[in-house]
Amino acid sequence: MRIAGPIDQLDPNVVFGLFNYPPPDGGPDGTHKIDIEFGRRGRPQAPIGNYTVWPARKGLNNAHNDFPVELSGDSTTQRFIWGPTSITFQSLVGQRDDDSGQFAIWRYQPRDPESFIGNKPMPVEINLWLFKGQPPQNSRQVELTVRALTFTPE
């Protein structure tokens, strides 16, 4: 997904999410989700980037990786490669198809992938929300543009 906008400058109470989420017949809430988020969840000093994988089975813990984001521009590419035994997340500076400009990467490869990596078809969703409904701490307007969304089946 290609994003235009200063994702590294979001207000501490603003969260921008790009994720897969199962439809009602795809599993209970809190399962099967693959998530890229930018937000500090009300903590101004917290890393703004986060990759999360919600398990395929209810009752198991999610796995996540937080990372800092400091951009000199406002254009990024966000992607994940979802396979049966691993999910690789990647964030890159600029609008790109190659791997240059990488500023974050995380490969999630659990010991029991069948329990932790969902294998059901899911829609891609995007959201922009306020952490715990708290208003922004500053008065800056948030403007982010999705320039492209590409799905490449393996």
Backbone as CSV, one residue per row, in Angstrom:
resi,resn,N_x,N_y,N_z,CA_x,CA_y,CA_z,C_x,C_y,C_z
1,MET,0.849,-1.165,0.000,0.000,0.000,0.000,0.896,1.229,0.000
2,ARG,0.601,2.150,-0.851,1.372,3.385,-0.939,0.603,4.506,-0.263
3,ILE,1.263,5.154,0.681,0.630,6.179,1.511,1.331,7.508,1.298
4,ALA,0.567,8.574,1.183,1.104,9.934,1.174,0.564,10.635,2.414
5,GLY,1.462,11.157,3.205,1.079,11.853,4.430,2.104,11.573,5.514
6,PRO,2.227,12.498,6.463,3.247,12.393,7.503,2.870,11.412,8.619
7,ILE,2.977,10.116,8.348,2.593,9.115,9.350,3.449,9.193,10.609
8,ASP,4.631,9.772,10.511,5.503,9.910,11.679,5.137,11.112,12.550
9,GLN,4.230,11.943,12.092,3.863,13.161,12.814,2.444,13.122,13.375
10,LEU,1.825,11.961,13.436,0.452,11.874,13.940,0.376,12.296,15.407
11,ASP,-0.704,12.942,15.752,-0.980,13.303,17.136,-0.924,12.041,18.003
12,PRO,-0.484,12.139,19.268,-0.398,10.951,20.134,-1.720,10.191,20.314
13,ASN,-2.855,10.837,20.068,-4.142,10.154,20.219,-4.728,9.665,18.898
14,VAL,-4.038,9.901,17.787,-4.526,9.487,16.470,-3.819,8.203,16.044
15,VAL,-4.593,7.247,15.535,-4.046,5.965,15.065,-4.536,5.726,13.635
16,PHE,-3.599,5.346,12.767,-3.895,5.013,11.378,-3.583,3.527,11.201
17,GLY,-4.573,2.758,10.754,-4.399,1.317,10.618,-4.654,0.804,9.214
18,LEU,-3.838,-0.163,8.812,-3.973,-0.880,7.548,-3.980,-2.357,7.928
19,PHE,-5.041,-3.080,7.597,-5.118,-4.438,8.136,-6.069,-5.329,7.353
20,ASN,-5.878,-6.620,7.539,-6.840,-7.640,7.122,-7.655,-7.973,8.359
21,TYR,-8.937,-8.216,8.165,-9.786,-8.564,9.305,-10.852,-9.534,8.815
22,PRO,-11.097,-10.597,9.570,-12.047,-11.594,9.078,-13.493,-11.101,9.088
23,PRO,-14.269,-11.529,8.104,-15.708,-11.246,8.134,-16.336,-12.065,9.281
24,PRO,-17.601,-11.809,9.619,-18.220,-12.495,10.755,-18.108,-14.025,10.722
25,ASP,-18.125,-14.619,9.531,-18.021,-16.079,9.472,-16.563,-16.560,9.391
26,GLY,-15.597,-15.636,9.514,-14.188,-15.972,9.384,-13.469,-16.259,10.689
27,GLY,-14.142,-16.090,11.802,-13.520,-16.348,13.098,-13.938,-15.307,14.110
28,PRO,-13.752,-15.603,15.396,-14.150,-14.659,16.439,-13.283,-13.401,16.434
29,ASP,-13.824,-12.341,17.025,-13.089,-11.093,17.148,-11.761,-11.357,17.862
30,GLY,-10.712,-10.666,17.428,-9.408,-10.846,18.051,-8.622,-12.005,17.480
31,THR,-9.051,-12.510,16.320,-8.314,-13.591,15.669,-8.091,-13.247,14.200
32,HIS,-7.118,-13.905,13.584,-6.864,-13.855,12.140,-6.416,-12.498,11.597
33,LYS,-6.210,-11.514,12.425,-5.922,-10.163,11.947,-4.420,-9.974,11.698
34,ILE,-4.091,-9.300,10.598,-2.730,-8.905,10.259,-2.757,-7.386,10.155
35,ASP,-1.947,-6.695,10.960,-2.147,-5.275,11.203,-0.852,-4.475,11.081
36,ILE,-0.909,-3.374,10.332,0.146,-2.360,10.331,-0.508,-1.095,10.862
37,GLU,0.026,-0.564,11.960,-0.559,0.646,12.545,0.519,1.691,12.817
38,PHE,0.064,2.939,12.757,0.900,4.065,13.125,0.124,4.876,14.150
39,GLY,0.637,4.935,15.366,-0.017,5.656,16.444,0.707,5.409,17.748
40,ARG,0.637,6.362,18.638,1.345,6.253,19.919,0.421,5.864,21.071
41,ARG,-0.851,5.723,20.789,-1.836,5.306,21.782,-1.777,6.151,23.065
42,GLY,-1.756,7.468,22.849,-1.797,8.402,23.968,-0.464,8.643,24.659
43,ARG,0.607,8.001,24.215,1.925,8.150,24.855,2.872,8.863,23.879
44,PRO,3.090,10.152,24.035,3.874,10.923,23.067,5.278,10.389,22.781
45,GLN,5.918,9.715,23.726,7.283,9.228,23.520,7.347,7.794,22.980
46,ALA,6.219,7.131,22.814,6.201,5.735,22.353,6.557,5.654,20.870
47,PRO,7.137,4.524,20.432,7.362,4.341,18.993,6.017,4.408,18.261
48,ILE,5.993,5.000,17.095,4.724,5.214,16.392,4.332,4.033,15.504
49,GLY,5.285,3.225,15.068,4.983,2.105,14.177,4.721,0.816,14.934
50,ASN,3.824,-0.003,14.394,3.525,-1.281,15.021,3.021,-2.272,13.982
51,TYR,3.618,-3.460,13.994,3.124,-4.603,13.224,2.556,-5.589,14.229
52,THR,1.369,-6.133,13.963,0.747,-7.091,14.877,0.113,-8.229,14.101
53,VAL,0.233,-9.427,14.653,-0.458,-10.608,14.128,-1.323,-11.152,15.257
54,TRP,-2.628,-11.232,14.989,-3.572,-11.813,15.937,-3.713,-13.291,15.568
55,PRO,-3.678,-14.184,16.537,-3.647,-15.622,16.248,-4.898,-16.132,15.543
56,ALA,-4.761,-17.291,14.941,-5.880,-17.923,14.245,-6.868,-18.547,15.230
57,ARG,-6.421,-18.817,16.420,-7.282,-19.450,17.435,-7.487,-18.517,18.620
58,LYS,-8.704,-18.473,19.126,-9.065,-17.659,20.288,-8.305,-18.167,21.515
59,GLY,-7.917,-17.242,22.379,-7.249,-17.607,23.627,-5.730,-17.569,23.558
60,LEU,-5.169,-17.359,22.383,-3.718,-17.263,22.242,-3.313,-15.789,22.196
61,ASN,-2.099,-15.491,22.593,-1.618,-14.109,22.599,-1.220,-13.645,21.204
62,ASN,-1.451,-12.374,20.962,-0.984,-11.800,19.697,0.523,-11.569,19.782
63,ALA,1.136,-11.355,18.638,2.558,-11.020,18.573,2.678,-9.668,17.893
64,HIS,3.616,-8.840,18.365,3.747,-7.521,17.760,5.185,-7.045,17.804
65,ASN,5.447,-6.065,16.977,6.762,-5.453,16.896,6.580,-3.943,16.736
66,ASP,7.025,-3.178,17.721,6.975,-1.714,17.658,8.255,-1.197,17.016
67,PHE,8.160,-0.069,16.313,9.347,0.509,15.698,9.175,2.017,15.536
68,PRO,10.284,2.762,15.619,10.207,4.212,15.416,10.105,4.541,13.928
69,VAL,9.545,5.695,13.639,9.454,6.180,12.263,9.870,7.646,12.273
70,GLU,10.893,7.970,11.494,11.334,9.354,11.321,11.560,9.559,9.837
71,LEU,10.666,10.290,9.211,10.719,10.488,7.761,11.188,11.888,7.412
72,SER,11.859,12.012,6.278,12.236,13.335,5.781,11.209,13.825,4.756
73,GLY,10.345,12.937,4.299,9.264,13.283,3.385,7.969,12.731,3.940
74,ASP,6.974,12.603,3.099,5.705,12.081,3.610,5.149,10.958,2.739
75,SER,6.016,10.263,2.044,5.580,9.208,1.151,6.186,7.881,1.597
76,THR,5.332,6.858,1.807,5.825,5.548,2.236,5.095,4.427,1.503
77,THR,5.714,3.277,1.531,5.097,2.045,1.053,5.053,1.084,2.237
78,GLN,3.881,0.520,2.488,3.692,-0.433,3.569,3.259,-1.755,2.953
79,ARG,3.867,-2.854,3.403,3.484,-4.139,2.825,3.664,-5.268,3.822
80,PHE,2.921,-6.342,3.560,3.200,-7.593,4.255,3.055,-8.737,3.267
81,ILE,3.890,-9.735,3.472,3.848,-10.954,2.675,3.350,-12.044,3.606
82,TRP,2.175,-12.569,3.291,1.443,-13.483,4.152,1.531,-14.886,3.567
83,GLY,2.234,-15.754,4.262,2.365,-17.137,3.832,1.845,-18.077,4.906
84,PRO,1.807,-19.376,4.629,1.260,-20.326,5.597,2.106,-20.503,6.855
85,THR,3.410,-20.186,6.804,4.271,-20.387,7.974,4.905,-19.098,8.490
86,SER,4.721,-17.986,7.784,5.307,-16.722,8.244,4.589,-15.536,7.603
87,ILE,4.780,-14.382,8.235,4.313,-13.107,7.698,5.493,-12.147,7.808
88,THR,5.867,-11.535,6.707,6.948,-10.561,6.716,6.357,-9.182,6.454
89,PHE,6.585,-8.276,7.386,6.136,-6.888,7.279,7.311,-6.042,6.821
90,GLN,7.010,-4.992,6.068,8.072,-4.117,5.583,7.521,-2.711,5.370
91,SER,8.297,-1.721,5.798,7.965,-0.305,5.589,9.123,0.350,4.868
92,LEU,8.792,1.125,3.831,9.813,1.739,2.988,9.512,3.208,2.759
93,VAL,10.558,4.003,2.634,10.414,5.414,2.288,10.120,5.500,0.801
94,GLY,9.143,6.304,0.436,8.807,6.519,-0.969,7.775,5.549,-1.482
95,GLN,7.334,5.794,-2.693,6.360,4.943,-3.384,7.165,3.984,-4.249
96,ARG,7.267,2.706,-3.852,8.195,1.827,-4.537,7.709,0.397,-4.690
97,ASP,8.328,-0.261,-5.657,8.087,-1.683,-5.887,9.288,-2.529,-5.472
98,ASP,10.432,-1.883,-5.227,11.623,-2.626,-4.824,11.767,-2.572,-3.297
99,ASP,12.911,-3.014,-2.780,13.136,-3.044,-1.332,14.017,-1.914,-0.828
100,SER,14.386,-0.955,-1.677,15.249,0.130,-1.214,14.443,1.105,-0.356
101,GLY,15.140,1.803,0.504,14.482,2.770,1.374,13.792,2.146,2.574
102,GLN,14.135,0.912,2.889,13.482,0.222,4.010,13.831,0.893,5.335
103,PHE,12.818,1.169,6.163,13.090,1.699,7.492,12.568,0.793,8.596
104,ALA,11.824,-0.246,8.251,11.400,-1.228,9.245,11.066,-2.535,8.541
105,ILE,11.383,-3.647,9.227,11.041,-4.978,8.724,10.881,-5.895,9.927
106,TRP,9.950,-6.837,9.815,9.761,-7.838,10.872,9.217,-9.100,10.241
107,ARG,9.872,-10.206,10.511,9.398,-11.504,10.037,8.836,-12.263,11.223
108,TYR,7.560,-12.559,11.154,6.878,-13.326,12.198,6.796,-14.774,11.732
109,GLN,7.429,-15.663,12.496,7.481,-17.074,12.119,7.296,-17.916,13.384
110,PRO,6.044,-18.155,13.779,5.790,-18.894,15.026,6.100,-20.385,14.887
111,ARG,6.307,-21.021,16.022,6.582,-22.480,16.040,5.390,-23.301,15.570
112,ASP,4.192,-22.814,15.861,2.959,-23.516,15.493,2.151,-22.614,14.551
113,PRO,2.572,-22.495,13.292,1.918,-21.530,12.395,0.428,-21.769,12.190
114,GLU,-0.017,-23.006,12.243,-1.441,-23.292,12.042,-2.305,-22.629,13.109
115,SER,-1.790,-22.503,14.330,-2.536,-21.860,15.412,-2.414,-20.345,15.408
116,PHE,-1.318,-19.849,14.827,-1.026,-18.423,14.945,-1.157,-17.617,13.659
117,ILE,-1.203,-18.267,12.514,-1.348,-17.531,11.254,-2.626,-17.979,10.563
118,GLY,-3.562,-17.058,10.441,-4.820,-17.366,9.772,-4.607,-17.685,8.302
119,ASN,-5.499,-18.504,7.770,-5.380,-18.874,6.353,-6.671,-18.641,5.578
120,LYS,-7.572,-17.866,6.166,-8.850,-17.601,5.514,-8.779,-16.309,4.703
121,PRO,-9.514,-16.232,3.600,-9.565,-14.970,2.842,-10.160,-13.863,3.713
122,MET,-9.584,-12.683,3.631,-10.052,-11.555,4.433,-9.990,-10.276,3.617
123,PRO,-10.914,-9.366,3.851,-10.844,-8.070,3.177,-9.742,-7.207,3.792
124,VAL,-9.241,-6.264,3.011,-8.291,-5.275,3.500,-9.092,-4.079,3.989
125,GLU,-8.721,-3.567,5.139,-9.429,-2.418,5.701,-8.429,-1.338,6.095
126,ILE,-8.910,-0.125,6.152,-8.113,1.030,6.534,-8.943,1.812,7.537
127,ASN,-8.305,2.272,8.623,-9.051,3.118,9.542,-8.166,4.225,10.106
128,LEU,-8.793,5.271,10.556,-8.163,6.411,11.212,-9.044,6.693,12.418
129,TRP,-8.475,6.563,13.620,-9.318,6.640,14.811,-8.585,7.308,15.974
130,LEU,-9.357,7.628,17.004,-8.829,8.266,18.203,-8.679,7.229,19.308
131,PHE,-7.495,7.137,19.879,-7.218,6.197,20.961,-8.117,6.506,22.152
132,LYS,-8.888,5.493,22.575,-9.848,5.614,23.685,-10.797,6.797,23.501
133,GLY,-11.013,7.219,22.254,-11.928,8.322,21.975,-11.422,9.682,22.429
134,GLN,-10.156,9.764,22.842,-9.585,11.020,23.330,-9.350,11.979,22.167
135,PRO,-9.669,13.257,22.342,-9.436,14.217,21.257,-7.937,14.399,21.007
136,PRO,-7.580,14.869,19.836,-6.161,15.142,19.555,-5.576,16.118,20.573
137,GLN,-4.296,15.931,20.890,-3.613,16.813,21.833,-3.158,18.103,21.166
138,ASN,-3.089,18.109,19.846,-2.767,19.345,19.127,-3.882,19.603,18.122
139,SER,-3.841,20.739,17.492,-4.946,21.098,16.593,-4.641,20.832,15.126
140,ARG,-3.566,20.077,14.847,-3.222,19.809,13.450,-4.246,18.894,12.794
141,GLN,-4.575,19.215,11.582,-5.473,18.380,10.785,-4.699,17.148,10.308
142,VAL,-5.366,16.023,10.247,-4.750,14.793,9.761,-5.212,14.557,8.333
143,GLU,-4.249,14.438,7.420,-4.580,14.129,6.039,-3.598,13.084,5.533
144,LEU,-4.120,11.914,5.228,-3.342,10.809,4.676,-4.058,10.335,3.426
145,THR,-3.312,10.005,2.405,-3.891,9.567,1.141,-3.333,8.204,0.778
146,VAL,-4.227,7.266,0.500,-3.808,5.970,-0.023,-3.690,6.135,-1.527
147,ARG,-2.471,6.046,-2.039,-2.210,6.249,-3.460,-2.429,4.965,-4.267
148,ALA,-2.150,3.825,-3.642,-2.311,2.554,-4.350,-2.414,1.421,-3.350
149,LEU,-3.203,0.447,-3.688,-3.308,-0.798,-2.929,-3.142,-1.918,-3.935
150,THR,-2.154,-2.757,-3.727,-1.868,-3.836,-4.659,-1.919,-5.167,-3.942
151,PHE,-2.595,-6.117,-4.527,-2.646,-7.484,-4.018,-1.981,-8.389,-5.052
152,THR,-0.995,-9.136,-4.616,-0.282,-10.040,-5.507,-0.354,-11.439,-4.921
153,PRO,-1.220,-12.331,-5.451,-1.273,-13.693,-4.909,-0.012,-14.460,-5.239
154,GLU,0.378,-15.314,-4.314,1.569,-16.151,-4.560,1.200,-17.438,-5.211
